[in-house]
């Protein structure tokens, strides 16, 4: 027999039945907070019982703040409608009424008969829509180039574009007016549309969004599949930019709808936009604020309709863009 087979096996004495680990220990030497099926960690109990847990909805403080913001935002519109529904003596009364009157339709008819309201509304729709579509398209193109393409001088050029936002618009009015006069566009809508076809803010907005929304691997996969640069932009970048493009479109549309400074300078009273037409309601020595605010309320109605019909799609697009795959 070998030496290994001749060696006797050791005898382990039995001292008693095996004992279970203590409550605060496990077989691996780790300490816990308790034993049994009913015990749970303290952190878990704090998460369920805490007031700021992820499973609890917003409290009354959040709803109160939201209600205050909504009421504060609606007050200017309500004030315009309240004054516009009374006659011209509303501001000279001793007791100011808190309920609207019955003269809003008469004041609206006076506004339509006094200024070219429908022509101005159509001009505002054309200017705002064309400018917003152009800003979204060109800003998405430039943002995709700055965010995902590699070319010499990209960073300094982007800094230069952003720096142009620090220049006041009023500084460029005189040379811009001279250019429009040489082109023969004074009094025409293209004098308002062409200077706003692309904005520095739109380029910066789309650059920041596309830099985070599109992975580089997706562009490389499209290039490997044989897509050109334009096809990659059209089929990859443009669908990914829909949430940011919707926000930029809405912001640009509202900005051009309420723009007064440049259209007042370059457009005449025969071909105005809506803010310029409402300015004609102010007489030389007397201002009928009931007519002015009735016209302001009428000019706000198209924006409210736009928000009503596009609000849900806008929020769903933003939430879809916020979800990371």
Residue, then its C-alpha position, 0 to 999 in steps of 0.5 A: x500500500x502507498x503512504x497515502x492509503x496508510x495514513x489514518x483519517x482525522x476524527x472530528x469530535x461532535x460537541x452538539x447540534x449545529x447552531x443557527x447564526x445570530x440575528x445580526x449575522x449570516x453564515x458569511x459573517x455579514x451583519x444585518x438589521x434583523x432576521x425572519x421574513x417580516x424584517x426589512x432594511x431601514x432604508x427601504x422603510x424610509x423610502x416607503x414612509x418618506x414624503x419625498x419618495x418616488x412613488x408619491x405625486x406632487x403635493x398641494x404646494x406644487x399645484x398651488x405654485x402652478x395655479x399661481x403661474x397660470x393665473x398670472x399668465x392669463x391675467x394680461x389676456x383677461x385684462x385686455x378682454x375686460x377693457x375691450x368689452x366696455x366703452x371708452x369711459x371704462x378707465x375714467x369711472x370711479x368704480x372699476x367693474x370686474x366683469x366684462x361688458x357687452x361691447x366686445x363685438x362692437x369694438x371688434x367691428x370698429x377695429x376691423x372697419x378702422x384698420x386693414x385687419x384681415x390683410x394684416x392678419x394674412x401678412x402676419x401668418x405669411x411672415x411668421x410661417x415662412x420665417x419659422x419654417x426657414x429658421x427650423x430648416x437652416x438651423x437644423x442643417x447648421x446645427x447638424x454640421x457643427x454637432x456631428x461633422x468634423x471640419x477645420x474652424x468649426x469651433x471658432x465659427x460656432x463661437x462667432x455665430x453665438x457672439x452675434x447674439x450679443x449685438x443689439x438689433x437696433x445697430x443694424x437697422x440703418x444699413x439693413x434699411x439701405x439694403x432693402x431700399x436698394x433692392x426696392x423691397x420697402x413696403x414689401x413682405x420680403x423685407x421682413x422675411x429675408x432678414x429672419x430666414x436664419x437666426x443665431x439662436x436657432x443654430x445654437x439651439x439645434x447644435x446643442x440638441x443634436x450633439x446629445x440626441x444623435x450617437x456617432x455610431x448611428x451616423x457611422x452605421x448610415x455611412x457604412x450602409x452607403x448613405x450620402x451626407x444629405x441622406x444621413x441628414x434627412x433620414x437620421x438627423x431630421x427625425x431625431x431633431x423633431x422635438x427641438x425643431x417643434x420648440x424652435x418653430x413655435x418660439x420663432x412663430x410667436x416672436x415674428x407674430x408679435x414683432x413690431x420694431x422692424x415691420x413698423x420701419x420697413x412696411x407702410x400703412x397699406x401693407x402692414x403686419x398685425x402689430x403695425x395695423x393695431x398701432x394705427x388705432x392710436x389717434x394723435x390726441x386721444x387713444x381709445x383703449x377699449x378699441x386698442x385692447x379689443x384689437x390686442x385680444x383679437x390678435x392673441x386668438x390665433x396664438x391661442x388656437x395654435x397652442x391648443x392644437x399643437x400643445x399635446x403634440x409638442x409635449x409628446x415630442x419633447x417627452x419622446x426626445x427626453x427618453x434615452x434608449 
